Amino acid sequence: MKRMIVTGCNGQLGRAVNLQYENSSEYELINTDVGELDITKVDDVMQFAREIKPYAIINCAAYTAVEACEKEEDLAFRINAIGARNLSIAANETGAKLMHISTDYVFDGNGTRPYKETDPTGPQGAYGRTKLAGEEFVKEFNDRHFILRTAWLYGDGKNFVKTMLRLSETNDKVRVVRDQVGSPTSAAELAKAIAYLLPTENYGLFHATCEGDCSWAQFTEEIFRLAGKKTVVEAITSEEYGAAVKRPAYSILDNYMFRMTTDFAFADWHDAIAAYLKEQN
């Protein structure tokens, strides 16, 4: 069997990847989180990769807490950039493919049309800066790489969907921003895309989100509709919400390279959230 190292195995995507491969007779997943492998330590990563001799490394590990990244940018850099660098070096030495997950936050969020992979980046905060640095390291140290930028991810774990459903239990009304738009993306859909690309040699940078787009307020309305909740969504501005850190206003990614180079198609976000909520119940 082909062995694949999964980092960040306890996160939403790590869990989805495990579900994707759970009945596989071709691949064996070697699951790691920070307790099993500290990706910020290059010697540890090299030793681990030499022992496992992986077919591929799937890097689901990341420091994603946007506010915390602003306060701890060095730590975010170690995990999001140095960690990616170390895995890329190890993959290169052992002949492994590297599947690296990145984010819409590498863009400035001021777009007026969906961002393509060829569009210039311009991260506005520490999270985006450190994730972009990770992308650059991956490109620098291993030619056999896939970089998948995703956005608004939800799956098995703490996420926006579960937060809204929890709030609906005790509130008649919730306030949700209407001036940030993106494509809610199911971790299950992203895991399918990973499994599609990995056996190929179609290396490079891909945008990887569910199709269609909405605001956070519209997303919440759909969640409540599907879940049969009567809670009212009060659509407000980001300024009214008053978050400590500015979020991208425009996070819509165009899955251009998937369309141009594969026959893989992501589900529409409406269908993906319906499937997710059905599974949760």
N, C-alpha and C positions, 0 to 999 in steps of 0.2 A: 504493500500500500504506500501511496505517496503521503509523506508526513508534512503537515502545515502548522507552523507556529501561529497562534492567534494571541495578540497582545490586547489588553483591555477586555478580557473575556467576560467580565462581570457587568460590563456596560450594556446599554440597549442594543448597540450593533453587534457586540461580541456574542450576546445571547442569540440574536437573530441569525448570525453566521452558524452558530452551533446547531440551531434548528434546521437550517438549510442543508447541512451536511449529516444530520443525525442517522440517516439510513444509507449513507454512502458506503459502498464496498471498495471504492477506489482511493478515498482520502481518509487519513487519520489526523484528527485535530489534536495538537499539543497546546492546551489552554494555559495561558499565563496572565496573571495580573501583577501588580507591583510586589505582592508577597512572594511570587515565584521568580519574577525577573524584573529587575529595575532597569528599564531601557535607557536611563540617563547615564548608566555606567558602561562604557564601551567594552571594557575587559569582560564584564559579566555577559554582555550580549554576544561577544565573539565566542566565548567558551561554550555558551548554551547552543549557539548555532552550529558550532563544530561537532558537538555531541549529537544533536538531532539530525543534522544534514538535511534540512528541509527542502521540499520541492518549492514551497512558497512561504512567505511571511505575510500575514494579514494584520496590518497595524490599525487596530481599533482604539488604541490608547490615546488619550488627549486630556489636556487641562481645559475644560470647556466653560468653566464658571466665569462669565464675561466680566462681572464687577471685580471678582477676586483677581483676575488677570491684571487689571489696572493697578492693583495694590502690590501684586507679586509678579511683576513681569519677568524677573530673572527665573523664578520657578516655572512660570509658563513657558519660557524659552527653553529651559532644560528639558521639559517634557515634550513640548510640541515641535521643537526644532532640533535640539541635540538628540533627543530620543529617536526621531525620524532619521537623523544622520547616522546614528549608531546602527540602526536596523538596516539601513541602506548599505553601509560598509560590510556588515555581516552577510547580507544577502549576496553581495557582489563576490565576496571571498568564497562562499559555499555554493555558488552557482544557482542560488534561489531567485525566484521571481519575488518582487515586492509589491504588495497591494497597499497603498497608503490613502487614508481618508482625510480630505480637507474640507473647506467650508466656503460659503458665500461671503463670509466676513473679510476675505482677501480683497473685495471690491469696496469702493467708497460709499456705495449705497445711494448714490444720487442719479442712478440710471433712469432712462425713459423707455428702454426696450430691454428684453431679456439679454443677460450677459452671455456672450459666447466665450469659449475657451481661449480665443485669440484676443479678446479685449484686454486693455491695460488694467492692471491691478492698482489698488490705492487704499490699503487698509487704514481705517480711521481710529483703531484702538489696539490695545496690547494683544488681545486674542487674535485678531486678524494678522497683525504683524508677525507674531510667533508662528502662526500656522503657515503663512506665506514663506517664512524662513525655512520651515520644515519641507515645503514643496521644493525649494531651491536645493536643499541638501540632498533630497531624494534624487533629483535630476543629476546632481553633480557626481554622486558616488555609485550609481547603478543604472545601467542602460535598460535593464529588464524590469521596468517599473510601470505600474498603473497608478495614476493619481485621480481619485474620484472626489470632486467637490460636491457636497450635498448641502441641504438647508432644512431648517424647521423639522428636525428629525424627532420621531416618537416611536417607542417600542415598549419592551418589557423593562420597566424601571421608572424612575422619576421623570415626568415630562409634562408638557403644557396640557395635554389632553386630560391626564389624571388630575392635575391641579384644578382645572375648570370643573370637572365632574365633582370633585370634592367640595369646591366652593358652592356648587349648586345645591348641595345637601342642606346647607344652612343659610343660604341667601336667596331672596326673591329677585335680586338684581345684581349683576356683576359689571364692572367697568373694564372695558377692553379696548385697546387702541385700534383705530381705523386707518391711520396714516402710515402703517408699515405693511408692505405687501410682499408675499413670497409664495412658495409652493410647499405646503405641508407634505412631508415625505415619511412614509412608513419604513421602519428599519427592515421589515421583511422584504419590501421591494428592493431596497438597496442591497440586501444580502443576495437576492436573485441576480442582480446585476454583477456583483462580485463573482458569483459562481459561473456566470456566463463568460466573463472576460478571462478569468484565470487560466483556463486551458489553452487560450490563444496566445499568439505573439503580437497581438494588436496593442502594442504598448503606447503609453503616452498619457495625456491629460484629458479627462472627461468630466463633463457636468452630469450630475446624477441625482435628479429629483423627480418626484411624481409630476405628471403633466397637469397643466392648468394652474391658476393662481387665485389668491384671495387675500384679504386683510386678516389680521388676528381676530378682529371682531366677527367677520364673516365665518371664519373657521369655527369660532366658538358657537355661533348660531347653528351651524351644521352639526356639531357635536351634540348640542342640546336637542336638536330635532331628532337625530338618530337614536339618542338615548331616552327620548320621551320626557325630557325635562321641561318644566314650565318656567324656569328662571329666565328673566329678561336680560338681554345684552344691551348695555348702554355703551354705544360707540363713542369713544373720546379721542382727543389728540394725544400725541406723545408728551407734549408739553403739560397737558392736564394730568397725565399719569405721573410725570415727574420721576422717571427712573434715574438712578445715580449715574448711569453710563448711557450715552447715546447709542441707540441701535440703528442699523441700516434701515432707511426708509424704503429702499427698493432692493429686494433680495431675490428677484426672479432670475433663475438660471435657464439658459437654453441648452437642452441636451443635444447640441449640434453634432458633436463627434460620434455619439451613439447613433444618431440618425444617418450620418454620412458613411460610417464604416461598419455598421452592424445591422442585424435585423431585430435587435432587442428593443422592446418598447416598454416603458414604464406605465404603470396604471395611472389613470386619472386620480387626482387627490380625493375626489368624492368617493370613488370606489374603494380606494385604499383605506380611508378612515372608516367606511362602513364595514369592511372586512375585519379591521382591527377591533372595533367595538363588538362585533359579533363574536369574535374569538375571546375577548375579555369576559364576555358574559357566559 
